[in-house]
Amino acid sequence: MASVSRRQFLKLSVALGASLAWGCTPVRPSSSGWRERRDLYPQGVASGDPDDSSVLLWTRRPYDDGRESATLRVEIADDPAFTRVVAQATARVQAASDWTCRVLVGHLQAAREYWYRFVDDDGNGSRIGRTITAPHPDDPRPSRFAFVSCQDICEGHLNAYRRMIWEDERAAPGERIGFVLHLGDFIYEVVQYPDQVKDGHRYDRRITFPIRYPKGKPVAKNRFWVPDSLEDYRVAYHAYLRNPDLQDARARWPFVAMWDNHEFSWQGWQSIQEFPGTEGWVPAQTLKVAANQAWFEYQPARVLPPGSKLDTFDAPHVVDTPVNAFDDDGLGTEGNNLAAIESLIAYRALRWGRHIDLIVTDQHSFRSRDPGSHDEINPLFENDTLGFVPEELWAQLDAGRAYADDHPPATLRFGDRSVANYRAHEAPQTILGAKQKAWFLERLRSANATWKIWGNSLGTPDWRVDPQHLPAALGAWKGAGYGLMATGDWGSTYHERAEIFDAVRDAGITGFAIVAGDRHSFWAGYAAKALPPATFEPVGVTFVGGSLCSPGMAEANEHNLKADNPLRPLYVANPGGGPPQATVNLLMHHGVRSALEYARSGDLQKAHALRNPDLAPHLCFVDMGGHGYATVRVDADTMVTEFVCIPRPIERSTSPDGGPLRYRVRHEVPLWKAGEKPQMRQVVVEGDAGLST
C-alpha cells in the first residue's frame, strides 16, 4: 500500500484539476443505487497515467436543463460486481469544463485490476470501466503494453481496437496489456463536409461526416474545415468518443496519451498554423490554448496546467499576434506564443515495474521552424520529377551554422542549380526545444529500469532511398549520393537526433528503445545517428506502429500513381496482373534495383539478390501500408515487440475479434551490455508480411 499521505494526494489532485477519491477501509458493497444509463454518459469512461498507488478516472455527464454544474459520485471496486468498493468520492461537473470529470484515486494497491463507475444524483450510472495500477518499481515480473496512433474515424474504422480487446480478454492474466500508449492524432481536426468530397470517397474509402463545427473555418482553398474555437475542438472529441470501439478500449485499459499535430493543427508548430494554398503563417495562439484545453478535458492525463483549479482548465488570455522574433533555439519569443505553448505541459515520465522507464515527449509545441519550409529553396527543385531531397542538402539545412563543425557552405546546391544558404547563420533544427530536451536527457540518464523506452509521436528511422541507381529512362538523379523520400520528423533531424543518441552512447545506457507513430506504417530497426558511408553505430532499437485506420503511403500510391507513370514500379506493382503490392517497401529497405526487379518479375528472391546493403542497415522491417497496433513485452532479458496488422479498415468489422489479420510479426531484442550493439531477431508468427522484410 502506498505511503504517500492523503494531504499530499489532495495537493496533487488540485494540481491536476481533479477531485480526490481515497482508498477506504473497511471495504463495503456499493450503496449508490447505480443503474446503467450509457445514453447520459455519451463519451463513456476512461482512465489514465496510472502509477503504483493511484490512477486518474474520467467521464462526461452533460446536462441540458440550464444548470451550470452538478455532482457525480464515483465508486472504485476490486471486483466487477462492486461488492467490494474500496474508494468513493463526489466530483463536480460543470458546463465550463464541457461537463467532463477528472478524479484522482489514491491509496490503491500496486499491479491490481480495479473497476469504476460514475453515478448522478438520480442513480443514473455510466458504463463500468476497468483500470490497472502500475507494478511497484521493484516488481520483477514481465510487463506488457500496446502502442497506437492515427485514428481518423472520418476515413476508416477502428477494427484494431476490437482485435486488441478480443486477444487481451483471452490472454493469460500475466500476459495481458497493462496500458495503452497513444502516440497522437487521437482526433483529426481537419475534416471535410459532403460538398468537399467528390463522389463521397477518397481512394476506396467512403468518407463519413460525423463532425460539423459550430464555427469552423475553411482552409487549403476550401478543401477542408478546421476548428476556429474551443467549442469546435470539443465537438471533435464528442464525435470520436462516440465511436464504440474506441470507447470500449478506453473502458478496458488505462491510456497514456501524447498529442501529435492534429490535436492542434495539421501543419502547426508552436502556436502557428500553416495550410497548403494559404500564403504565410496564421497566428493561432487562441486556438493553441483551445486545443490544449480540449485535450486536457478529454484525456485523463497526469499533466499540469499552470494555475489550474479543481474543476476547470485555467486558460490564459492570449491574443492572436504574428510571431516574428525567435530565440537561438527557434522558440518564438512573442508573449502570447509563449503563454499559449505553456498553457499545458504534456511531456512526462511513467515507471512500470522494474523493467520500464517510459519517457514521453511533445514533438510540436517547442519545435523550431521546418528548415525546408522556406520559399528560398524552391528554385532548386524546379522541373524536378523524382521528388527526393538530396541527403547532403538536407544535412546542411538541418544543421544550419553547425554543419561540418561550424563550417556551413555559403550556397545550397542541387545539380546545376544553387541558392544562397539561408540557414548558414541559424542554429540547428530542434524538435524538442531546449527546455524539454534538457529534461528528457536528464530523465534518460537517470532512468534505472531495465528498458528505457522513449514514447515519441514521430518516427526516428531515416527515410533513405538510393536514386543514384535509377535507370536513365526513369530520370536523372542530380544529387551527390542518397536521397530522402520525406522530411519533417526525426528521420531527418540529424543534428538533434545525433545529440540524443550520443548521450545514450556516452552514458553507457543499455535497453534504449523508441516507440513512435505518425507515419501510418510499420517500421522496425536500429537507432543510429548515421548510415554508410559514415560509421553505422546503433545505440538502441526503434519501432514505428502502423496507423489504426488513417490512410498510408502505399494506399495513396495505388490510387495516385497512374499506370503509365514511369515511376510507379518503384512504389506499387501488379506482377502477373495480380493485386497491387507495395514495392515502396523494397525501395526503402533494399533499394531501387530491388523494387524494379520485383515489379518486373514478381520474384522476391531475385529482388533481394539485387539489394543495396549500404542503403538501410538500420531497417529490419518496413510496411508502408500497414494498419493495426503494436505490443511490447519486456522482462529482465528481452524486449519483444509484436506488430499486429489488419486488412485496410475500410468497413467496420462485425465480428467480435475485429476481423482477420494480415500478419503478426515478432521482433525479439535481447538486452545488450554497454559498448555492445543491439541485435534484433524477426519471426513472422502468422499471416504473410509480403514485401516488408
Secondary structure, 3 states (H helix, E strand, C coil): CCCCCHHHHHHHHHHCCCEEEEEEEEEECCCCCCEECHHHCCCCEEEECCCCCCEEEEEECCCCCCCCEEEEEEEEECCCCCCCEEEEEEEEEEHHHCCEEEEEEECCCCCCEEEEEEECCCCEECCCEEEECCCCCCCCCCEEEEEECCCCCCCCCCHHHHHHHHHHHHCCHHHCCCCEEECCCCCCCCECCHHHCHHHEECCEECCCCCCCCCCEEECCCCEEECCCHHHHHHHHHHHCCCHHHHHHHHHCEEEECCCCCCCCCCCECCEECCCCCCCCEECHHHHHHHHHHHHHHCCCCCECCCCCCCCCCCCCCCCCCCCCECCCCCECCHHHHHHHCCCECCEEEEECCCEEEEECCCCCCCCCCCCCCHHHHHHHCCCCCCCEEHHHHHHHHHHHHHHHHCCCCEEEECCEEEECCCCCCCCCCCCCHHHHHHHHHHHHHCCCCEEEEEECCCCCCCEECHHHCCHHHCCCCCCCCEECCCCCHHHCHHHHHHHHHHHHHCCCCCEEEEECCCCCEEEEEECCCCCCCCCCCCEEEEECCECCCCCHHHHHHHHCCCCCCCHHHHCECHHHCCCECCHHHHHHCCHHHHHHHHHHCCHHHHHHCCCCCCCCCEEEEECCCEEEEEEEECCCEEEEEEEEECCCCCCCCCCCCCCCCEEEEEEEECCCCCCCCCCEEEEEEECCCCCC
